[in-house]
Amino acid sequence: MRIAPLALALVLTLGIAAPVLAQQAPPVRIDDTMLPLAAPLPDAVRLARFDAYVEAVQKQFDVPGVAVAIVKDGQVVLARGYGVRELGKPAKVDEHTMFAIASNTKAFTAAALNMLQDDGKLKTTDRVIDHLPWFRMSDAYVTREMRIRDLLAHRSGLSLGAGDLLYWPTTTYTTREVAERLKDVPLTGGFREQYAYDNILFGVAGLVVETASGMSFRQFLQTRIWQPLGMTETRFNSDDLKPGDNVAVGNAKFDFKDLRPVGVTSWRNVSGAGGIYSSVHDIAKWMNVQLAGGVISGTGDSAKRLFSEQRQREMWTVLTPIPVGKPSIPELAAATPNAMGYAQGWQLSDYAGHKLVWHTGGWPGQVSRLTLLPNEKIGVVVLTSAEAGVAFNAITYEALDMLLGKSGNDWLKGYAAAFAKAQGNADEDWQKHVAARDANSRSSLPLAKYAGTYRDPWYGDVLIRQGAKGLELQFAKTAELLGDIEHWQHDSFIVRWRDRGLNADAFVNFALDPDGNIRELRMQPISPLTDFSFDFQDLRLVPVKAK
């Protein structure tokens, strides 16, 4: 889902599969002078040039609103907004504007569990079934051996984004129902064998927080984290946004082309994975407590802590190694780490000899990145109101170069070139489908025969029915997944979703038995640019016989 932590621009650098979240842009110039920002200028001058740089990123990547905060040695160096909260309206983004931080929520979930370990309520090495006796994976061994920290480390054996359609787009399943359906989500890898990003287990982690703490996940975050830190501009999810709140409206490229506002999404049924809204003003406080090793105020034995230093060391200890790929283009070689891994709700890697602790988040119309350099006590957060991972990466690395005194990297040029390459690959992929199509072929059955209810073991029902314009497809628990079906070739069709901001049109392929009856329906996204959380390919839909 767009809540996943690796947006396209980063992926293009590291060679990891994830959604496309950006548009092509040429190298940027301001007053006909190429940035970077690392010249030895006074802070005020450097920050002014950084402001100009962020505005250039907005222009080149078509991002209506951006907010950035930078902290160093416990102090806020910069916290400000750029652009507008909503397209076509004058209200400006500022440091208090709230954005969906998406998968940056995961670090809060990890912190909650580790705080409960400090409280003596659990250990992250406890088995999940010791706290949730009903918990089941599709493999009995994995069910028995899954530990709490495994929920936070993307090493369960689930495939990339497995089960995301249970809550993405918003569904009517409850948190408990989503978790219970894990028993039918297939494992495609070995337990603790390899990295594969998931969201669904963080939803389970939120349930562990509730069971161990005796309070709702929302209440735990509010009373144990946000109130002690003074994070008054942070909301549990979009359901908690209040009239008059200073909130950015997300934007997506409809059909990968036209930028338009998108509706508000709520992940009330997988809250441990994503959903928090916050401002850079508040996230600066979160970064500072992280960089202080959990200390809120004071020193030594009298220090007031959010969590212990030992717990933070564990949260920042790699559990799952991640292979590092080659950069997609030479211009991004400087961002390619020597090593990378996933800890508990945090990604770990390196940049220019400096340790990085970081995460990204993707949401309908909004993506973000939070990056810490623990040894230098530096933190950078970038929140945006468009699906442009290249933007938050370009801004983040430019900020790091400014703070580290580095020069020579043209991040805008590099990320624009990388995106152009990925876009070209997507166009080529579509042309291969077109070339392979037998446009004169016909379906094996009359169109009315394809209508019916189809059931997948983990998602549930998908309906194909006669609509006003022909066949239409509807996911029973997901209102937004309603689309019109058109014939492609033979027994393959295309469903085009009526919400054109989803960018997730899919092939719908029917398999017949020897007697000409429909045996199975399979789906797969058409474009490689489609967000991985549209895991249509994992569905095994079979016809439900009428009673």
N, C-alpha and C positions, 0 to 999 in steps of 0.2 A: 504494500500500500504506500501511498505517498508518505505514510508515517514511518517508512523504513528509513535507515540512517544514511544510506549511500546514494545520493542523487547523482545524476548523470555525469556532471563535470568531474566529480571525484572518481567515479567509476572509470571514466575514460582514462584517468591517470593510473589507476591501480589494477585495472583489468578484472573488475568484479561486476557481476550482472546486477542491474538495477534499473529503475525507470528513467525515462528521459524527462527532464524538467527544465528545458531551456530552449532559446532560439538562437539562430546564428547572429553574430555581430562582428563587425570589422574592428581592427585595433582602434583604441580610443586616443584622441589627442585633446588637450585642453589648451586653448590659446596657441594652438599649433606647437605645443611643447609636449613631448612624450614624458609621462610619469615613468620612473618610480618616485617614491617618496623618501628614500633613505638618505638623502643628502643631509649633512650635519647642520641642520637649521634649528633655530629656537623652536621650542615646543609649539608656541602659538602659530608659527608659520607652517610647521609640519602638519598640525591639525587642520589648518585652513586648507592646505593642499589635499589632505585626506578628505575633507568635506567635498571638495571639487571632484575628487576621484569617485566617491560614492555616487554623486549626482551623475557622473559620466557613465558609471555602471548601470544606473537606472535607465538612462536614455538608451544605451546600446542594447540592453537586454529587456527593455520594455517592462520595467518593474514599477508600478505606481507608488508603492510605499516601502521604505526600508527604515529599520531602527537598529542602531549599533551602540553597544557599550564596551568600553575597554577598561580593565582594572589592572593596577600594578602596585605591588607591595601594600595591598589592603586599601588603596585609594582608588577612587573613580577618576580615570584620566579623561574619559569622554563618555557621554550618554546623551544621545540626541536622535531625532528623527529626520527623515528626508521624504519629500513628496507628500501625497495626500492619502487620507484614510480610505477614501472611496472614489473610484473613477467618476469624473464629472461633477464632483462636489468640492467645495473649497477647504473643508476642514483639514488641517495639516497633521501629519504624523509627528509625534514628539516622543520623548523618552518614557512617557507614561502610557503610550498607546499599547493596547494588548493585542497580541497575535496568538494564533494557535502554535504551540511549540512542538506538537506532535510527539515524535519518538524521543525528544529530549525529556519527556515524562519518565522514561525508563530509569533514569538515574535517581529520580525521586522514589520510585518503587524499590530500587535496590537499597537506597538509604533507609527507607522505612523498615525493611526486613533486618538490616544490620543494626538499626536502633533497637529493634525488638530483641536482637541477640544481646546487645548491651544491657537490656532490661532483664535478661534471663528468661524470656518467654519462648525462645526457640534458639536453635543453632542452624546456620545455613547449611550445615552438613546433615541435618535431619532429613529423613525420608519425607517426601510430600504426603504420602498416605498416613504418616503419623499425625498429621494435622488436618488432612482432608481424606478421611477413610474411603470416601466414595470415588476418589480420583482414579481414572483409568486411562492408560495409553492403549494403542492397538496391539501391543506386545506385552505379555505378562512380565517378562524380565525387566523391561524398561519401567513398567508401572512400579514394580517392587523396588528398583534401585534408583529411581529418579530422586535426586536430592533438591532441596530448596535452591541452592545456588545453581543447579542445572537449569532451573526455570529462567535464569538471568543471563545465560551464556551461549545460546544458539548452537547447542551441540546434542540435541535430543535424538536426531535421526529423522526429524521432519524435513521435508523439502522446503525450498525458499518460499516464504509466504504461505505455507500450508495452512488451510483453514480460514484464510482471511475473508473469504466470501461469507462467512458466518456473521460478519459485522461490518464489512466493507463492500459497497456503500452501506449506510445505516440499515440494520435489520431489526425485526421485532423480537429476536431471541433475547433472553435474559443472560446475565453474566454466568450464572450457574448452568443454564442450558448450553451456552457456548462451550464451557469447560467440559460438560458431560459428553458432548459430541466428539471430543478428542478420541474416544475409544474407537471411532470409526474412521479417523483420519489416518491414512496409511503412512508408515515409516518407509522412507526410500534410502536411508543411509544407516550406518551402524551407530549405536549409542556411544556418544562422546568420541566419535570417529573423525568428524569434520565439521566445519563451520557452515551453517545454512540459516540465514536470518529468519526469525519467526516473530510473530506478535502474540499469538494465542496463549503461549505459556506465561507471558507477563500478565495476562488477564487472570490466570490461575494464581500467580504470585500475589495479586491484589486480594484474592480470596483468602490466601494464607495470612496476609496482614490482618484482615478482618477477624479471622478465627483466633489468631494469637493475641490480638490486642483487645478484643471485645468491643470494638467500635467499627463504624463504617470506614472504608478506605478514604472517603472524602473527609470525614471527621479527623482521622489520624493525620492526614496531610495538613489540614487546617490548624489543628491544635498543637501538633508536635513539631511541625517544620515551618509553616508560613507565619504563624503568629510569633514564635520566638525570633524569627528573622525580620519581622516587620514587613512581610511581603503582602501588602494590602491590595496590590494591583494584580493578583493572581486568582484565577478561577479554576475550579475542579474540571469543568468542561463547558461547552457552549450552553448547556442548559442553565448554568449558573450566571450567565451574563445578564446584567441588569439594564433596564432602560436608562439611557444617558451615559452608559459606560463608554470610555474612550477606546474603541475597538476598530481594528483594520478589517476591511472587507477583502476576501481573497479573490484572485482572478486566475483564470485558466485560458489557454489557447483552444477555443472551440474548433474541433476538427484539426487540431495542431496548427491553426492559422490565426484566427481572430481573437484578440484578448477581450474577455468579457468577465464581469463579476460572476461568482458562483455562489450557490446557496450555502448555508451554515450546516456543517456536519456535526453529529454528536456520537461519540463512542462510549455511551453509557454502559455498554455490555462488555467492554474490554479495557476498562479504565487504566489498568496498570501498564498498558502498552502505549497509550497516548491519549490526548484529549485536553491537557492543561492549556489554558490561556494565560499569558503573562506578558509583562513589559520588560524592556531592557533595564529600566530602573530597578525592578525587583530581581531580575536575573543577575544583575551585578552583585546583589547581596548573596545570592546562591553561589556565584563563582568565588566570592571572597571567603565564604565559610569553607568551601572545598579547598581553596589554596591555603587556608589556615589550619588544615588538618582536622576540621570539625569544630574548631574553637569559634564561639560566637563573640565572646568578650573575656577580658581578663587574661592572666598568664599563670603558668605553673599549676599547682594543685588547686588554686582558687578559680581557674578558668571555667567559664560557663560553656558547655559543649553541646553540640547537636548530636554528635556521635564520637566514639573514641578514636584515637589515632590508629589503633590496631584494626578497627573495622574499616577505616579508610584504606589502609594498606591492602586489606583483602579485596575491597571493592576495586582497587586499581591493580590487582594482580591478574595477569593473563590466565584465563581458563581454556580458551579455545584459540589456537594459532590460526591465522588467516594467510593463505598464500598471497604473495605480492607479485602482481603481474608487471609486465613491461609497460612503460607509458605509451599511450596511443600515438602521441606525437612528441618530437624532441623538445618542444617548447615547455612541456610539463614535466620534464625529467627531474627538475629541482624539487618537485612536490612528491616524488616517489619515495616512500620510506624504505629503510633497510629491513625492517621487520614490522609486523603488525599482528595484533590479536585482539580478542574481545574478552573483557573482564566481567564485572557485574554491572550491566547497564551502561558501560563505558567502552569506547574504542581506545586502544593504545597503539601508538606508532611513534615516529620521530620525524623531525624536520631540521635540516641543517645542523645536525648534531644535538638537537634539543628534544627532550622527551615531550610528547604530546598526549594529552588525555582529552578526548573529544567525543562528540556525537552530533548527528544531524537529525533533522525531522522533516517529514513531508506530509502534507495535508491538502485537501482540495483547495487549491488556490493559494497556499501558503507553505513556504519551506524555510528552514532555519539551520544554523550551525552554531554550536558552542564549543570553544576550544580553550584548553588550559595548558600552560607551560609551568608545571609545578615548581621546577627548580628556579625559575626566574620570577615566580609569583605573578605571572601574566595571565589574564583571561580576556577573551574576545567572544562576544556573542553578536550574531547577525540574524535579525528576523526580517522576513520579506513577505509581501503580499502578492506574489506571483510564483508560479512553479518554475523557478529559474535557479537550479542548483549552481549553475556557473556563476551566478551573481554572488551568492553567499560565499562561494569558494574564492572568487577573485578578491572580494573585500577582505575576507579573513586573512589570506596570505599577504595581501598588501599591508594590512595592519601589523601582522607579525614582522614583516620586513622593516616597517617603520620603527617598531619597538626594538628590534634586534640590530638595527643599523645596517641592514643588508641592502644591496642594490643589484641591478642587472636583470631582474625578473619582470617580464611584461606579461602579467597574469591575464589581462583581458585578451591580449592577442592569442595567448596559448589556449585559453578555454574556448574562445570563439572558434579557433581552428579545430579543436577537438570536437566541438559540437557539430561543426559543418561536416566533419568526417562521419560522425554517427548518423547525421541526417541523410547523408548520401548513401550510407549503407542501408538505411531503412527504405529509401526510395528504390534502391536496387532490389531489395527483398520483395517489395510489392510487384515490381516488374517481372520477377521470376514467377510469381503466382499468376500474373496475367498471361505470360507466355505459355504456361503449362495448362491453361484453362481450355476446355473444349466448349466454346460458347454455344455450339449447336446441339449439345447434348440435352437430354430431358431426364427428369426424375423418373425413378422406377415405378413410383406410385402416384395416383392422383393426389394433388396437394392436400385435400381434406383428410387423407389417410395419415398424414404426419401429425395431425392435431391429437392432443391427448395430454395426460399427466405423466411426467417422467420423474423418477425418484433416484436421488443419490444417497448413499448410506450416511454421509456426514452432513451434507447441506440440507437435504430434504427435497421438496418438490419444485419442479420447474414446469410451467404450463405452456403449452402451445395451443392456440385457439384461433378461431376465425375472428378477425377484426374488421373494421370498416374498410380498410385498405388491403385486406388480405390476411395472411397468417401473421400473428404476432406472438412474441415470446415474453413471458413474465416469470421472474423468480418469485416464488410464493411469499418469502419472508423479506423481500427487498424491493420496496416500491420503486426505487429509481431504476432498477434493472427491468425496464419495459422497452421492448424494441420491435421493429418491423423486420420480417423475414423476407429475403429475396433469394431466388434460385441462383446458384453459382455454376455448378456443373454436376451431372449425374445425381447422386444423393447427397451432395454438399450444398449448403446454403450459407448465407451471411445474415447475421442479425445486426442491424444498425440501431443503436440505442437512441431513444427520442431525446434524452439529455445529451446533447452534443459536446458538453464539457467533460464527459467521462473519458473520451478518447480511448475507448475500449471495445470497438466493434470486434465481432468474433465470427470465425467459421463455425458452422453447426453441421456436423457430419453424422449421417444415419448409417447404421450397419443392418443388413437384412439377413434373416435366416434362410435356409434352402427353400422354404415355402413362401418366401416373399413377405414375411412379417417383420416388422421392426424389432430387432434384437437389442439394440443399444444406441444411445446418442452420446457423442463426444463433442467437446468444444475446444477451441484454442484461439487466443488473441490473434488478430490479423497482423497488427503492426508490432515490430520489436520495440517500438517506443512506448507501448502500453505499460502502465504501472504493473509491477509483478504481483501486486495484491489482487489483481483480477485473475485468480488462479483457476480459470475455467478448465485448463488442461487436466486438473486433478479430479474433475467430476467424472463419475461413472454412472450415467443416467440410463435407467431401464424403464420401459413402459409399465405403468400401473394398470393392471387389468380392472375393467369396470366390474363392480359387484352386481 
